[in-house]
Amino acid sequence: MTDPTPLEIEIRRRIKAAGPMPVNEYMALCLSHPQYGYYTTRDPLGARGDFVTAPEISQMFGELIGLWMAATWKKMGSPENVRLIELGPGRGTLMKDALRALNVMPGLREAAVVHLVEINPILRVQQERTLQGPATPIFWHDTLEDVPPGPGIIVANEFFDALPVCQAIKTARGWHERCIDIDAEGKLAFCHAADPLPKFETILPKSVRDAPADAIFEWRDERAAMSLGRRVAKNGGAALVIDYGHAESDVGDTLQAVGRHAYADPLTSPGEIDLTAHVDFQALKRAVEAMGPAGYGPIDQGELLRRLGIETRAARLRERAQPGAAAQIDSALERLTGYGRSQMGGLFKAVAFAPRALGVPPAFD
């Protein structure tokens, strides 16, 4: 048995003091604890990290997002001062590739100011290193609310899946909140609250109200989605959200942990492995649209990238590639757009949001 991590010691202390800990509280501590949280203490990306995101797989991904930004800016009427906002920008790779692609639209680079919403001080340093050089001004913020008002184009790639998820489990007595406790063997273990959640059935989507016993339903605090919706409604522009998840609300336990590019037990090594859960795009759209913008999609990531021209871009890269590099380009194309178990084309989905007056965002008509 390995020694408990510093965060596990803290979690055990809290459970002993206050009783079983709800799943969302556990996930929030594991990811965002100021001293021991996974996202506040390390660079989790790349071969030396725990997982790889689409921008790290190929420059094509960020370039095509840049083309989406450029087409959106033109649709907005080409405002002279536009904020390019990225939520959870990783190492800055997506924005670096996107900025390079913005050159296809005359005047956009001069009009653009980049705003990165990032809580990880280690990744902020990496982002600054990645993005050094371009003349486009860059600013960092802790929250979307901190970004100055004005027309903006927002991108969130693999952002919402890392927000804490709540879980409820159905029993003969109703739906109970799922929690973490210390079992008889002294290990962290899942349990559920003694009392059912009051009137929980009334807020459940119709599609899951008749779920069988032991079914698990997940939902997230809607504040982040509502913040995005308010921003788009008040300031204009558009938002593009890309993440892995399901198009419609459903039951299922999707909480998972990844460490060293392999799946792990989410209750082991708290603070040292990544925790995520699928995005419920139906719930996300509902929360954003409640603030005023219209939602479009979801569509599969593979379909989004094809509509934006990834196959043409891959062909052009092959023409200039060094001997042997063409196979790497083809592999990246397949991973980003394919539908196999290890590919992202179908698992990841995209939604866009914009004021109704703007019309349908690029690639979603």
C-alpha positions in Angstrom: 0.0 0.0 0.0 1.4 3.3 -1.0 1.7 6.3 1.3 -1.3 8.7 1.0 -0.7 11.9 -0.9 -0.8 15.2 1.0 -4.2 15.9 -0.5 -5.5 12.5 0.5 -4.5 13.2 4.1 -6.5 16.5 3.9 -9.5 14.8 2.3 -9.5 12.1 5.1 -9.4 14.8 7.7 -12.4 16.6 6.2 -14.4 13.3 5.9 -13.7 12.4 9.6 -14.7 15.9 10.6 -17.8 16.4 8.4 -18.9 13.0 7.1 -19.0 11.7 3.5 -17.8 14.1 0.9 -19.9 14.8 -2.2 -18.2 13.8 -5.5 -18.1 17.4 -6.8 -16.3 18.6 -3.7 -13.8 15.7 -4.0 -13.2 16.5 -7.7 -12.8 20.2 -7.0 -10.2 19.5 -4.3 -8.3 17.1 -6.5 -8.1 19.5 -9.4 -8.0 23.0 -7.8 -6.7 22.8 -4.3 -4.3 25.8 -4.0 -1.4 23.7 -2.6 -2.0 20.1 -3.8 -4.5 20.4 -6.7 -3.6 18.6 -10.0 -4.3 21.7 -12.2 -2.5 24.1 -9.9 0.8 22.3 -9.4 2.0 20.9 -12.7 2.0 20.8 -16.5 -0.2 17.7 -17.2 0.2 17.8 -21.0 2.3 16.0 -23.6 4.4 12.8 -23.6 5.9 13.5 -20.1 2.5 14.4 -18.7 -0.7 12.4 -18.3 -2.7 13.1 -21.5 -2.5 14.8 -24.9 -5.1 17.3 -26.2 -6.0 17.9 -29.9 -3.8 21.0 -30.3 -0.7 19.0 -29.2 -1.5 16.2 -31.8 -1.2 18.5 -34.8 -0.9 22.1 -35.8 -3.9 21.6 -38.1 -6.3 21.7 -35.1 -5.3 25.2 -33.9 -5.0 26.5 -37.4 -8.6 25.5 -38.2 -9.8 27.1 -35.0 -8.0 30.2 -36.2 -9.9 30.1 -39.5 -13.1 29.7 -37.5 -12.2 32.8 -35.6 -11.4 34.7 -38.7 -14.7 33.8 -40.4 -16.6 34.7 -37.2 -14.8 38.1 -37.0 -15.9 38.9 -40.5 -19.5 37.8 -39.8 -19.4 40.2 -36.8 -18.7 43.1 -39.1 -14.9 43.1 -38.5 -14.8 45.2 -35.3 -11.6 47.2 -34.9 -11.1 45.8 -31.3 -11.9 42.2 -30.7 -11.0 40.0 -27.8 -9.8 36.5 -28.6 -10.6 34.6 -25.4 -9.5 31.0 -24.6 -10.7 29.2 -21.5 -8.1 26.7 -20.2 -5.5 27.3 -22.9 -3.1 24.5 -21.9 0.4 25.2 -23.1 -0.8 27.9 -25.5 -0.4 25.7 -28.5 -3.9 26.2 -29.8 -3.7 30.0 -29.7 -0.2 30.0 -31.2 -1.4 28.0 -34.2 -4.7 30.0 -34.4 -2.8 33.3 -34.5 -0.7 32.2 -37.4 -3.9 31.3 -39.3 -5.5 34.7 -38.6 -3.2 36.2 -41.2 -5.6 35.0 -43.9 -8.0 37.8 -42.9 -6.5 41.3 -43.5 -6.8 43.5 -40.5 -7.7 40.9 -37.9 -4.2 40.6 -36.3 -4.2 44.3 -35.8 -7.7 44.3 -34.3 -7.1 41.3 -32.0 -6.2 41.2 -28.3 -5.7 37.8 -26.7 -7.1 37.0 -23.3 -6.2 33.7 -21.7 -8.3 32.4 -18.7 -5.9 30.2 -16.7 -5.5 29.3 -13.0 -2.4 27.2 -13.3 0.8 29.3 -12.6 3.0 26.7 -14.2 1.0 26.7 -17.4 0.8 30.5 -17.5 4.6 30.5 -17.7 4.5 27.9 -20.5 1.9 29.9 -22.4 4.0 33.0 -22.2 6.9 31.1 -23.5 4.9 29.5 -26.3 3.3 32.8 -27.4 6.3 35.1 -27.1 7.1 36.9 -30.3 3.8 37.9 -32.0 2.8 41.5 -31.8 -0.7 40.6 -30.6 -1.2 41.8 -27.0 -1.8 39.0 -24.5 -3.4 39.2 -21.1 -4.1 36.5 -18.4 -7.1 36.2 -16.1 -8.4 33.9 -13.4 -12.0 34.0 -14.6 -14.0 34.9 -17.7 -15.6 37.7 -15.7 -12.2 39.4 -15.4 -11.9 39.8 -19.2 -12.6 43.5 -20.1 -16.0 44.1 -21.8 -16.2 44.3 -25.6 -16.9 42.0 -28.6 -15.2 38.7 -28.3 -14.6 35.3 -29.8 -14.4 32.6 -27.2 -12.8 29.1 -27.5 -13.0 26.4 -24.9 -11.3 23.2 -25.8 -11.4 20.5 -23.1 -12.4 23.0 -20.5 -15.9 21.9 -19.3 -15.0 18.3 -18.8 -12.6 19.3 -16.0 -15.3 21.2 -14.0 -16.4 19.3 -11.0 -19.4 16.9 -11.6 -22.1 16.0 -9.1 -23.5 12.5 -9.0 -26.7 10.9 -7.7 -27.5 7.2 -7.5 -31.0 5.8 -7.6 -32.2 3.5 -4.9 -35.6 2.1 -3.8 -36.1 5.3 -1.7 -35.2 7.7 -4.5 -32.1 9.5 -5.7 -29.3 10.0 -3.2 -26.2 12.1 -3.7 -23.1 10.0 -4.4 -20.2 10.7 -2.0 -16.8 9.5 -0.9 -16.2 8.0 2.6 -13.6 5.9 4.4 -14.6 2.2 4.3 -14.1 -0.6 6.9 -10.6 -1.3 5.5 -9.6 2.3 5.8 -9.7 3.0 2.1 -11.5 5.8 0.3 -14.7 4.4 -1.2 -17.9 5.5 -2.9 -21.1 5.6 -0.9 -24.3 7.6 -1.0 -25.9 10.1 1.4 -28.4 8.6 3.9 -31.3 10.7 2.8 -32.7 11.1 -0.7 -32.3 14.4 -2.5 -35.6 16.3 -2.0 -37.8 16.7 -5.1 -34.9 15.6 -7.3 -37.2 13.8 -9.7 -38.8 17.0 -10.6 -35.6 18.5 -12.0 -34.4 15.4 -13.8 -34.6 15.3 -17.6 -37.6 13.3 -18.8 -35.2 10.8 -20.5 -33.8 9.6 -17.2 -36.8 9.8 -14.8 -37.5 6.1 -15.3 -33.9 4.9 -14.8 -33.4 1.6 -13.1 -32.1 1.0 -9.6 -28.4 1.8 -9.1 -28.4 4.2 -12.1 -26.1 7.2 -11.8 -27.0 10.6 -13.0 -24.4 13.4 -13.4 -24.8 17.2 -13.5 -22.6 20.2 -13.2 -22.9 23.6 -11.5 -24.1 25.8 -14.3 -22.3 29.0 -13.3 -19.5 28.6 -15.8 -21.9 27.9 -18.7 -24.1 30.8 -17.6 -21.1 33.1 -17.4 -20.2 32.2 -21.0 -23.8 32.9 -22.1 -23.9 36.3 -20.3 -20.6 37.3 -21.9 -21.8 36.5 -25.5 -25.3 38.0 -24.9 -23.9 41.3 -23.4 -20.8 41.8 -25.5 -21.6 40.2 -28.8 -19.4 37.8 -30.8 -19.5 34.0 -30.5 -18.2 31.0 -28.6 -17.0 27.6 -29.7 -16.9 24.8 -27.2 -15.2 21.5 -28.0 -15.1 18.6 -25.5 -15.9 15.0 -25.1 -19.3 13.9 -23.9 -22.9 13.0 -25.0 -25.3 15.0 -27.1 -28.3 14.3 -24.8 -28.8 13.9 -21.0 -28.5 10.3 -19.9 -27.6 8.1 -17.0 -24.1 6.7 -16.5 -21.0 7.0 -14.4 -18.4 8.9 -16.6 -16.1 10.0 -13.8 -12.6 8.9 -14.8 -9.0 9.3 -13.8 -5.9 9.4 -16.1 -2.3 9.2 -15.1 0.7 8.6 -17.3 -1.6 8.2 -20.3 -3.4 5.3 -18.7 -6.7 5.0 -16.9 -6.6 4.9 -13.1 -8.8 4.6 -10.0 -10.2 8.1 -9.3 -9.9 7.5 -5.6 -6.2 6.7 -5.6 -3.5 9.4 -5.5 -5.7 12.4 -5.1 -4.1 15.5 -6.5 -1.6 13.5 -8.6 -3.9 12.2 -11.4 -6.4 14.0 -13.7 -10.1 13.7 -13.1 -12.7 14.4 -15.8 -16.3 13.5 -16.6 -18.2 13.6 -19.9 -19.9 16.9 -20.8 -23.7 16.8 -21.1 -24.1 19.0 -24.1 -27.9 19.2 -23.8 -27.5 20.6 -20.3 -24.6 22.9 -21.4 -26.7 24.4 -24.2 -29.7 24.9 -21.9 -27.6 26.8 -19.4 -25.9 29.0 -22.0 -29.1 29.7 -23.9 -30.9 30.7 -20.7 -28.7 33.8 -20.8 -29.8 34.8 -24.3 -27.5 33.4 -27.0 -28.7 30.8 -29.5 -26.9 27.5 -29.5 -25.9 25.4 -32.5 -24.9 21.8 -32.5 -23.5 19.6 -31.1 -21.7 18.2 -34.1 -18.9 15.7 -34.0 -15.4 17.1 -33.9 -14.5 15.2 -37.0 -17.4 16.8 -38.9 -16.4 20.3 -37.6 -12.8 19.9 -38.7 -13.9 18.5 -42.1 -16.2 21.5 -42.7 -13.3 23.8 -41.8 -11.1 22.2 -44.4 -8.8 19.8 -42.5 -8.4 17.4 -45.4 -7.3 20.2 -47.7 -4.9 21.5 -45.0 -3.4 18.0 -44.5 -2.9 17.7 -48.3 -1.0 21.0 -48.4 1.2 20.0 -45.4 2.0 16.7 -47.1 3.2 18.5 -50.2 5.8 20.4 -48.1 6.6 17.6 -45.7 10.0 16.1 -45.2 10.4 12.4 -46.3 8.6 10.2 -43.8 6.6 13.0 -42.3 3.6 12.4 -44.5 2.7 9.4 -42.5 2.6 11.5 -39.3 0.3 13.9 -40.9 -2.1 11.1 -42.0 -1.9 9.7 -38.5 -2.8 13.0 -36.9 -5.7 13.5 -39.4 -7.1 10.1 -38.5 -6.8 10.6 -34.8 -8.5 14.0 -34.9 -11.4 13.0 -37.2 -11.7 9.2 -37.0 -14.3 7.2 -35.2 -12.3 4.4 -33.6 -11.9 3.8 -29.9 -8.7 5.8 -29.6 -9.8 8.5 -32.0 -11.4 11.8 -31.3 -13.7 12.4 -34.3 -16.8 11.0 -32.7 -16.1 11.1 -29.0 -15.5 14.8 -29.0 -18.3 17.2 -30.0 -18.6 20.9 -30.7 -21.2 23.5 -30.0 -21.3 27.2 -30.9 -23.1 30.1 -29.3 -23.9 33.5 -30.7 -26.5 36.3 -30.5 -29.5 35.5 -32.7 -28.8 38.6 -34.7 -25.4 37.3 -35.8 -26.9 34.2 -37.4 -25.4 30.8 -37.6 -21.7 30.6 -36.7 -19.3 29.3 -39.4 -19.4 25.5 -39.9 -22.7 25.0 -38.1 -25.1 25.7 -40.9 
